[in-house]
Amino acid sequence: MADFHVMAGAHGLELPTVRRITISDLFDALRRGAEDFWAKPSHYVFLGLIYPIVGLILTQWSSGSNAIQLVYPLMTGFALVGPFAAIGLYEMSRRLERGMDTSWKRAFDVRHSPALPSIAVIGIMLMAIFLLWLFTAQSIYTAYFGEQPPTSMGTFVRDVLTTSHGLGLILWGNIVGFFFALVVLATTVIAFPLLLDRDVGVVSATETSVRAVAMNPVPMLAWGLIVAVLLVIGSIPLFAGLAIVMPILGHATWHLYRKVVEPEPRADRRPM
């Protein structure tokens, strides 16, 4: 029964109603996300610092372990695990929406969510996709430059930008990376906010995300592009910008979920 609950939710398989949205809805979600962030920015910067710190650690590791070729895949790979990393931010927006306590420690109240096992399952799926992306990126590099790692960052950048092998690496790396990002976008764009709001299970959460993308292909692809661009911009100054970018995107994702999924009757929603 427990396994059934994780996959199908507390009340069996539930298929929330998905609505159509426009590009203007994306910018409205970003505006609302920024408003949530500025409501108590010190708390959200604290939470957002987790991302830059992890980014610096991973970059230092890749540079120090002769894995310079993985720095860019690591940076872009943040977009793959971002939906899970922002769980606490969705919870903060949920609380702001309902006028509940929004002190920073409340972000960790997700551990009390009845949907936590379902959230963990999708989180593990995202981590597996992230690791598969790193393995694939390394394989593409090996196909063009062999097993020998770059001798330095300068040499690596020069080889990538000035040689035919480097252009091939850029082309196929971005094509394959786009495929990974598309899979994550389609299956999780609103899955985590939905699980926090309604304990619907893994199957319904991912299926609802897929339907949301299928019904709104242009806005959802635009959303994925916005997220990717902002994450790259936030990563450039030693990942420091992610301390602001991540919270805003996390809150905006909650508001995007509200626009995409038809609300259920108030009496059936997760209690305060």
Stockholm file with secondary structure:
# STOCKHOLM 1.0

chainA/1-272         MADFHVMAGAHGLELPTVRRITISDLFDALRRGAEDFWAKPSHYVFLGLIYPIVGLILTQWSSGSNAIQLVYPLMTGFALVGPFAAIGLYEMSRRLERGMDTSWKRAFDVRHSPALPSIAVIGIMLMAIFLLWLFTAQSIYTAYFGEQPPTSMGTFVRDVLTTSHGLGLILWGNIVGFFFALVVLATTVIAFPLLLDRDVGVVSATETSVRAVAMNPVPMLAWGLIVAVLLVIGSIPLFAGLAIVMPILGHATWHLYRKVVEPEPRADRRPM
#=GR chainA/1-272 SS CHHHHHHHCTTSCCCCCBCCCCHHHHHHHHHHHHHHHHHSHHHHHHHHTHHHHHHHHHHHHHHHTTCGGGHHHHHHHHHHHHHHHTHHHHHHHHHHHHTCCCCGGGGGGGGGCTTHHHHHHHHHHHHHHHHHHHHHHHHHHHHHHCSCCCSCHHHHHHHHHHSHHHHHHHHHHHHHHHHHHHHHHHHHTTHHHHHHHSCCCHHHHHHHHHHHHHHSHHHHHHHHHHHHHHHHHHHTTTTTTHHHHHHHHHHHHHHHHHHHBCCCCGGGSCCC
#=GC SS_cons         CHHHHHHHCTTSCCCCCBCCCCHHHHHHHHHHHHHHHHHSHHHHHHHHTHHHHHHHHHHHHHHHTTCGGGHHHHHHHHHHHHHHHTHHHHHHHHHHHHTCCCCGGGGGGGGGCTTHHHHHHHHHHHHHHHHHHHHHHHHHHHHHHCSCCCSCHHHHHHHHHHSHHHHHHHHHHHHHHHHHHHHHHHHHTTHHHHHHHSCCCHHHHHHHHHHHHHHSHHHHHHHHHHHHHHHHHHHTTTTTTHHHHHHHHHHHHHHHHHHHBCCCCGGGSCCC
//
